[in-house]
């Protein structure tokens, strides 16, 4: 192998940061390296990272292997002790060009600082997104909240927002490069601005970004906390067609007892109020959600309330996770359900979500969608539905008549 290879595990923010890592590594001449940007959201994610690292060493015995990301930040000694690993780099260090200049010159085996001491997040402009025609823009980093199941704040640090000027500058540059859709991402984007002068909210940032970058055609948001969606965000949904009619809510559960034990900031009724308000200002909006199955102490009745909410809320796009213990979290000390129960409940939630998605896709047949093509003639509609269009090229933003369904994809024809 020659140039550096970056392997991304985990969330959209990791995908964004992997492009920063790739750029720094290339500029540093860090050739012959495999860099793993790891995830720590579940034990399974860490297990898969270990497998991938060992496989990479077998396949590339002469490569220099670097491990970074959340798993490396939380437990650097574990990865430094792996014989397959040459360097371990922290979440803050991986974003600095000097880190990769040092690694290219031999570098330290372990470069991981205390993430909780970091107080600012600088804007990072990324020029390539692994073949995508949508670009990600990081608007904040870290989280000030302490959900009982979540270890991520200790891997990412506290909330740190990128000043709006940096977000606008990045977005303008990406539009100039030909990107037609930007996704605002972070760990907890609804906390955006709480650490900035004047405390601008996420909704205010969205409105100002769209006003200052009129040439941006589509704007999308990553996961939203239903307890912290501000008035300006709903106003932007109502008035700005370039803000896509698709919201992904970080619900996690829909039973009040479990939500309290999770130390979430919303209750079941709050989720219904957010959904109703979103539909009132944008009737065609589509809702997705993150849901955890089998949280400690979850009874059958509690789970059934979460399961029923998929249809009651009209959720379309689900991300479902069986609960996974994380050492150091309060939930890990709570009475646990068996892994088989967690997996069974997760499977039931996923099956319900698949049926909900199928119902939604059927409602689109005969209608028109605006589709941004990514690869192989497949792109995303404004409602986050995957659409296959024969003859469409990557980067095209086309109006298409929806003619049918092919698996999880809609099928469309370009409107001439």
C-alpha positions in Angstrom: 0.0 0.0 0.0 1.1 3.6 -0.5 -1.0 6.5 0.7 -2.8 6.4 4.1 -6.0 4.5 4.4 -8.6 5.7 7.0 -11.2 3.3 8.2 -14.2 4.9 9.9 -16.3 3.2 12.5 -19.4 4.9 14.0 -21.3 8.1 13.6 -21.5 10.9 11.0 -19.2 13.1 13.1 -16.6 10.3 12.9 -17.1 10.3 9.1 -16.5 14.0 9.0 -13.4 13.8 11.2 -12.0 10.9 9.2 -11.8 13.3 6.2 -9.8 15.7 8.3 -7.5 12.9 9.4 -7.1 11.7 5.8 -6.2 15.3 4.7 -3.6 15.8 7.5 -2.1 12.3 6.9 -1.7 12.9 3.2 -0.1 16.3 3.6 2.3 14.9 6.2 3.4 12.2 3.8 2.3 9.6 6.3 2.3 6.8 3.7 1.9 3.1 4.3 -0.5 3.7 7.2 -3.9 2.4 8.2 -5.8 4.7 10.6 -8.8 3.4 12.5 -11.2 6.1 13.6 -13.1 4.1 16.3 -16.5 4.2 18.0 -17.3 3.5 21.6 -21.1 3.8 21.7 -21.5 0.1 22.3 -19.4 -2.9 23.4 -20.1 -4.4 20.0 -18.5 -1.3 18.3 -15.3 -1.9 20.3 -15.3 -5.6 19.6 -15.6 -4.9 15.8 -12.8 -2.4 16.0 -10.5 -5.0 17.6 -11.4 -7.5 14.9 -10.7 -5.0 12.1 -7.3 -4.0 13.6 -6.2 -7.6 13.8 -7.4 -8.3 10.3 -5.6 -5.3 8.9 -2.3 -6.4 10.5 -2.7 -9.9 9.0 -3.4 -8.4 5.5 -0.8 -5.7 5.7 2.1 -6.9 7.9 4.3 -3.9 7.0 1.7 -1.1 7.5 1.9 1.3 10.4 -1.4 1.0 12.2 -2.9 4.0 14.1 -5.9 3.8 16.4 -7.9 7.0 17.2 -11.5 8.0 17.9 -13.7 7.5 20.9 -12.6 4.0 21.9 -9.0 5.1 21.8 -9.7 8.2 23.8 -11.5 6.2 26.5 -9.1 3.4 26.8 -5.8 4.3 25.2 -3.8 1.7 27.2 -5.9 -1.2 25.9 -5.1 -0.3 22.2 -1.5 0.6 23.0 -1.1 -2.9 24.4 -2.3 -4.6 21.2 0.8 -5.9 19.3 -0.9 -5.0 16.0 -1.0 -1.3 16.9 1.9 1.2 16.4 0.3 4.4 17.6 -2.7 5.5 19.6 -4.0 9.1 19.1 -6.7 11.0 21.0 -9.8 12.6 19.7 -8.4 16.1 20.0 -4.9 15.2 18.7 -6.3 13.5 15.5 -7.6 16.9 14.3 -4.2 18.6 14.4 -1.8 18.5 11.4 1.2 18.5 13.7 0.1 15.1 15.1 0.5 13.4 11.7 3.8 15.3 10.9 5.1 13.8 14.1 3.8 10.3 13.3 5.4 10.5 9.8 8.7 11.1 11.6 8.4 8.2 14.0 6.2 9.9 16.6 5.2 8.8 20.1 3.3 5.5 20.6 0.7 7.2 22.8 -0.6 10.7 22.1 -3.9 11.1 24.1 -4.6 14.2 26.3 -7.5 14.8 28.7 -10.4 15.6 26.5 -12.3 17.2 29.4 -9.8 20.1 29.5 -10.5 21.2 25.9 -12.6 24.4 25.8 -12.8 25.3 22.1 -13.6 23.7 18.7 -12.0 25.2 15.7 -13.8 25.0 12.3 -12.4 22.4 10.0 -13.0 22.6 6.3 -13.1 19.2 4.6 -12.9 19.1 0.8 -13.8 15.4 0.1 -16.4 13.1 1.5 -15.5 9.6 0.3 -17.5 9.8 -3.0 -20.5 11.6 -1.5 -22.2 14.6 -3.1 -23.5 15.8 0.3 -21.0 17.5 2.7 -20.9 17.5 6.5 -20.2 20.6 8.5 -19.3 20.2 12.1 -21.0 22.9 14.2 -20.2 21.7 17.7 -18.4 19.0 19.6 -18.9 17.3 23.0 -21.9 17.1 25.3 -22.7 18.7 28.7 -25.4 16.2 29.6 -25.0 12.9 31.3 -27.5 10.3 30.2 -27.0 7.2 32.4 -26.2 4.9 29.4 -23.8 7.1 27.5 -20.0 7.2 27.7 -19.5 9.5 24.8 -19.2 12.8 26.8 -16.0 11.3 28.3 -14.7 10.5 24.9 -15.7 13.9 23.3 -15.5 16.4 26.2 -18.0 19.1 27.0 -20.0 21.1 24.6 -17.9 23.4 22.3 -19.6 25.3 19.5 -18.0 26.6 16.3 -18.7 30.3 15.8 -21.3 31.0 13.1 -18.7 32.8 10.9 -16.7 29.6 10.7 -19.8 27.6 9.7 -20.7 30.1 7.0 -17.2 30.1 5.7 -17.1 26.3 5.5 -20.5 26.1 3.8 -19.6 28.8 1.2 -16.4 27.0 0.3 -18.2 23.6 0.0 -20.9 25.2 -2.3 -18.1 26.6 -4.5 -16.7 23.1 -4.8 -20.1 21.9 -6.1 -21.8 20.4 -3.0 -25.5 21.0 -3.2 -26.5 19.7 0.2 -24.8 20.3 3.6 -25.6 18.3 6.8 -24.9 20.1 10.1 -23.4 17.6 12.5 -22.0 17.3 16.0 -22.4 15.3 19.2 -25.4 17.3 20.5 -26.3 20.0 18.0 -29.3 21.2 19.9 -26.8 22.5 22.5 -25.2 24.7 19.8 -24.3 28.2 21.0 -24.8 27.8 24.7 -21.1 28.5 25.2 -20.8 31.3 22.6 -21.2 35.1 23.2 -24.9 36.0 23.0 -25.8 32.2 23.2 -27.2 31.8 19.7 -29.5 28.8 19.3 -29.4 26.0 16.7 -32.5 27.5 15.0 -30.9 31.0 14.9 -27.7 29.5 13.4 -29.8 27.7 10.7 -31.7 30.8 9.8 -28.5 33.0 9.6 -26.6 30.3 7.6 -29.4 30.0 5.0 -29.6 33.8 4.8 -25.9 34.3 4.4 -25.4 31.4 1.9 -28.3 31.8 -0.5 -26.5 29.7 -3.0 -26.8 26.6 -0.8 -29.6 24.5 -2.2 -30.3 22.0 0.6 -29.6 21.9 4.3 -30.1 18.9 6.6 -29.7 18.4 10.3 -28.3 15.4 12.2 -29.9 14.0 15.4 -31.9 16.4 17.5 -32.8 16.4 21.2 -36.6 16.8 21.5 -36.1 18.6 24.8 -34.0 21.4 23.3 -35.5 22.3 19.9 -35.9 26.0 20.0 -38.6 28.3 18.5 -36.3 29.6 15.8 -35.8 26.1 14.5 -39.5 25.5 14.0 -39.8 29.0 12.4 -37.0 27.9 9.9 -38.9 24.7 9.1 -42.0 26.8 8.4 -40.4 29.4 6.2 -37.4 27.9 4.6 -37.9 25.2 1.9 -34.1 24.7 1.6 -34.2 23.2 5.2 -35.2 19.6 4.4 -38.5 18.2 5.7 -36.8 15.4 7.7 -36.0 15.4 11.4 -34.2 12.6 13.2 -35.0 12.7 16.9 -32.9 11.3 19.7 -35.8 9.6 21.6 -34.0 6.5 23.0 -37.3 5.3 24.6 -40.9 6.2 24.8 -41.8 5.1 28.4 -41.5 7.8 31.1 -40.0 5.6 33.8 -37.3 4.4 31.4 -36.6 7.9 30.2 -36.2 9.1 33.8 -33.8 6.2 34.5 -31.9 7.2 31.4 -31.8 10.7 32.7 -33.1 12.0 29.5 -34.5 15.6 29.5 -37.8 14.7 27.7 -40.8 12.5 28.5 -43.1 10.6 26.2 -45.5 13.6 25.9 -42.8 15.9 24.9 -42.0 13.7 21.8 -45.6 13.9 20.7 -45.7 17.7 21.2 -42.5 18.1 19.1 -43.9 15.8 16.3 -47.2 17.7 16.3 -45.5 21.1 16.2 -43.2 20.0 13.4 -46.2 18.7 11.3 -48.2 21.9 12.0 -45.5 24.1 10.4 -44.3 21.6 7.8 -47.2 19.1 7.0 -45.0 16.9 4.7 -42.2 16.4 7.3 -40.8 12.9 7.9 -39.6 11.9 11.3 -36.9 9.4 12.3 -35.6 8.3 15.7 -32.9 6.6 17.7 -34.3 3.9 20.0 -32.6 1.7 22.6 -34.1 -1.7 23.2 -33.8 -3.6 26.5 -32.6 -0.8 28.8 -32.1 -2.1 32.4 -35.4 -2.6 34.3 -37.4 -2.3 31.1 -40.5 -4.5 31.5 -42.6 -5.9 28.7 -45.2 -3.2 29.2 -42.5 -0.5 29.1 -41.1 -1.9 25.9 -44.6 -2.1 24.3 -45.1 1.6 24.9 -41.9 2.3 23.0 -42.9 -0.2 20.3 -46.4 1.4 19.9 -44.9 4.8 19.6 -43.3 4.0 16.2 -46.8 4.0 14.6 -48.4 6.5 17.0 -45.7 9.1 16.2 -45.6 8.2 12.6 -41.8 7.4 12.6 -40.3 6.4 9.3 -36.5 6.1 9.6 -35.3 4.2 12.8 -31.9 3.6 14.2 -32.3 0.8 16.7 -29.7 -0.4 19.2 -29.9 -3.2 21.8 -28.7 -1.8 25.1 -25.0 -2.2 25.7 -23.3 -1.8 29.1 -20.6 0.8 29.2 -18.2 0.6 32.1 -18.3 3.8 34.2 -21.9 4.7 33.4 -24.7 4.6 36.0 -26.9 2.3 33.8 -24.2 -0.4 34.0 -24.9 -0.8 37.7 -28.7 -1.2 37.1 -30.4 -4.6 37.0 -29.8 -5.8 33.4 -31.9 -7.7 31.0 -30.5 -10.8 29.4 -28.7 -10.2 26.0 -31.3 -12.5 24.3 -34.2 -10.3 25.5 -32.4 -7.1 24.3 -31.7 -8.6 20.9 -35.3 -9.9 20.5 -36.7 -6.5 21.4 -34.3 -4.7 19.0 -35.4 -7.1 16.3 -39.1 -6.4 17.0 -38.4 -2.6 16.8 -36.5 -3.0 13.6 -39.3 -5.0 12.0 -41.8 -2.5 13.0 -39.6 0.3 11.6 -39.2 -1.6 8.3 -43.0 -1.9 8.0 -43.4 1.8 8.7 -40.8 2.7 6.1 -42.5 0.4 3.5 -45.9 2.2 4.2 -44.2 5.6 3.8 -42.5 4.6 0.5 -45.9 3.4 -0.9 -47.4 6.8 -0.3 -44.7 8.4 -2.5 -45.6 6.4 -5.6 -47.1 8.7 -8.2 -45.7 11.8 -6.6 -42.6 13.9 -7.4 -39.4 14.0 -5.4 -36.3 16.2 -5.6 -33.4 13.8 -5.6 -29.7 14.5 -5.0 -27.8 11.7 -6.8 -24.8 10.2 -5.0 -23.6 7.0 -6.6 -24.7 4.4 -9.0 -27.9 6.3 -9.9 -29.1 6.3 -6.3 -29.7 9.4 -4.3 -31.8 10.9 -1.5 -35.1 12.7 -1.7 -35.9 15.7 0.4 -37.6 13.3 2.8 -34.5 11.2 3.2 -35.9 8.4 1.0 -33.4 6.5 -1.1 -34.4 6.8 -4.8 -33.0 4.9 -7.8 -33.1 6.8 -11.1 -31.8 5.3 -14.3 -29.4 7.6 -16.2 -28.8 10.0 -13.4 -25.2 11.1 -12.7 -23.5 11.8 -9.3 -24.1 15.3 -8.2 -27.3 15.8 -10.2 -30.2 17.3 -8.3 -33.2 16.1 -10.3 -37.0 16.3 -10.2 -38.3 12.8 -10.5 -41.7 11.1 -10.7 -41.8 8.1 -8.4 -43.0 5.0 -10.3 -42.4 2.2 -7.9 -40.4 0.5 -5.1 -37.4 -1.8 -5.3 -36.6 -3.2 -1.9 -35.7 -0.2 0.4 -35.4 2.1 -2.6 -38.0 4.1 -4.5 -37.7 4.0 -8.3 -38.1 7.3 -10.2 -38.0 8.8 -13.7 -36.5 12.2 -14.3 -39.2 14.8 -15.1 -38.2 16.2 -18.5 
